């Protein structure tokens, strides 16, 4: 199953870092946060990634184009250009990199991957958030209910869009930015989607978190996987420092590998 990673936004709330690099390339513990996210999926056996590029996407292309080289011990004959690889510690990843437009919205970026996904189910997440989520349990839950989408939810600090849930796990509405009271559950990313989800996305200007999610919920096609563990998006410099501190003190809950 392919994993789509949204990696094209401007990251304006983290402008101290994103003036020079796309947000997914901001480093935690010396490695880009997108690497951390991919390591989570890879731990659970998902190694086929489609990265949806936009702002400064060439940097992400260059990173993965050279990843094998950077993870290898080499002998290079600089006269002939011949290179001998002695050992390599790269992960077993297949990485497809797609330019999805500089100003495309999240839904538009996902829609541009439709040809690559085809008629198979797929997963989606954002390129700037980590969690100690069990991906296998998430997928098992998705298969159990037969709906078009599973959306992972967490209880937040009140800054994000709120899911209205009935009958245990059925999502009936999606409302942007309502202050939480401890009983609200919000979109944490980590989606599992059936291919019919593409039918709810019109084009580049479609914001995935608005009409597509609202219409899927209205049609009774979303259930939520309630994650009660750790989840943290890297929205601000403060968030980056918090994640960095967790990593440096060996307290990073998302480090399941």
N, C-alpha and C positions, 0 to 999 in steps of 0.2 A: 504494500500500500504506500502510495506517495504522500509525502508531507510537504505542504505548501507553507513557506515562510514569508510573511509580509515584511519587506525590507526596503520600501521605497519612499517613506515619508521624510519630511524635512527635519523632524525632531527639534522644533523651535524652542520647546521648553527646556532643552538641554543644549542651548546655543553655545555655551562655553566649550563644549566638545564638538558639536555638529557643524560648526563653521568650517572645520577642516576634514571631517569624515562623516559618513552616514552613521546614524545611531547604532545600527546593529554591529558596527565595527568598534564601538567604544569598549575599552578593555576592562575586564574584571580579572584580577589575578594574572595579568599579562596576556590574556586571551580574549578575543572579541566576545561580546555577550551572545552573539549568534552561535558561536562555537559551543558555549555552555548549553544552549537550547538543543542543539543538534546532538550533543552528548547524552542528554536526557532521553531523547527518542531512540538513539542508538543503543543505549543500555537495554531497552525493551525490545530490541530487534528490528527497529525501523530505520533503514539506512538509505532510502531513496528520497532525496530532497529536491524540491523545486523552489528556488529562491526568486521572489518577485521584486525586481529591481526598479529603482527610480532615481532619487537624488544621490549623486555621486556613486552610482552603481558600479562604475568601472573599478572602484577600489575593492569592492567585494569580488568582482571577477578576477582581479589581479591576485587577491589573497588566495583564492582557491586554485587558480592556475599554477601558483607556485607552492601550494601546500605540500605536495609530495616531496618537492625539493627540500623544503624547510624541515621536513620530518625525517630526512635521510642522512646517513653517513656516506660520503662520496669520495671518489678519486676522480679528478678532472684533469685531462690533458689539455692545457690551455692552447697548445699549438694546433692540435687536430680537432679540438672541440668534443672529443670522445669523453663520455662520462660512465663511470662504473659505480653502481649502487651496492654498497656493502650490507646495509641494513636499513629498514624503513619501519617507522612506528605509526604510519598513517592509519586512520580508521577505515573500515570497509564501506566508505560512503560513495554513492553516485550522486553528483550534484549537477542539476540543470539550472542554468542561470538565464532568466528571461527579462529583457528590458520591457517594462510595462507602462512606460510613459512617465515623464517628469511630474505631471500634475494629476495623474489618475488617482481616483479615490480607492479605498480599500476593496470595494466590490468590483470596480473596474479592473484592478490588478488580478483578482481571483478569476474573473471572467476570461482574461487573456490566457490563462493556463488551461482552458477547457479542452483545447485540441490535444494537449499532452496527457490530460487525465483520461479523456475518453469516457467510457461507460462504467468506470470503476469507482468505488467509494474512495474517499481521500480524507486526509486530515489537514487542518489549517491552524496556524498560530501566528502570533505577532513576533517580530524579531527583536523584542526588547524586554521580555518578561520571563522569569524563571519560577519553577514550582517543584515541590517534591511529589508530583502527581504520578500515579502508577498508570502508564499509558495502556498497558494490557487490560487493566480493570476498566478503564475508560472505554476501550473498544468493545469489551465484553458487554458493558452496559448498553452501548449503542446498538449492538446486534440484538439485544434482548427485547427492545421496544418497537423496532420496525419502523420508526419515523425517519424523515428525511435528514434530520440533524440532531446531533447531541452538542450542547454547549456547556462547557464546564463553568460552574459558578462557585464563587467564594463570598464570604462575608467581609466587607471592606470597611474603610474609614468614611465612606459616604460621598466620595468624589466622583463616582462613576454611575453609568446607566444601570437601572434596576430591573431585574426580571420579576414578573408577577407569575407565581407558581401555584397551581391547583392540583388536587388529586395526587399529592406526593411529589411527582417529578414533571408534570405537564406544564410547559411554558405557554401562557395564554396572552402575555403582552410583554413589551419591552419598552421601557420609559427611560429617556436620557436624563442623567445627572439629577437624581433626587437624593437628598441627604439621608443617609442611612440611620436607622435607630437601633441597630443590633439584630433586627429580624429580617433585614433585606439581604438578598443575594444578588451579586452583580456578575456581569460577563468577565470571565478571566481568560478568554481565548481558549485554546486547546479544543478546537471544534473537531467533530467527526461528521462528514457530510456524504450523503448519497449524491450521485450525479445530477438528480433533478433540482438540486439547489441552484445550479447554473441558470435554470429557467426563471428564477426570481431576481436575477441581476440583468439590468438593461444594458449598461455600457460603462465607459470610463468614468462618467460623472456620478456613478452610483456609490453611495456610502453603504458598505455592507451592514453596518450596525444600525441603519435606519430602515428604509423600506423593505429590504430583503428579510431581515430578522422579524420585523413587525408582521409582514405578510405570512411568513412561515408560521409564526406563532398564531396568527388569526386562523390559519388553515389547520391548526392542530398538528403541525409537523415538526415541532421541537420538543424534546425532553432535555432535562438538565442533569448533568452529573455533578453532584454536590461535593466539592472538595473542601474538606475541613482542615487540611494541612497548610503548609507554607505556600505563599504566592506573593510575588513582588514584581511589579513593573518598574522599569528604569525610566521614569518620566523626567526627573530633575537631577541636578548635581547632588542634591542631598540623598536621593535614592542610590546614585552611583556609589557615594561614600559608604552608605549603609551596606550595600552588597559587597563592596571591597573589604570592609571590616569583617563581615561574616566569613569571607573567603580566607583572609589572612589569619584569622583566629581559629581556623578549622571548624567553624560552626555553620558552614553553608549547607542548609537542608536540601538544596537541589542537587548536591553532589552525590548522586546515587551510584555513580560508576566507580 
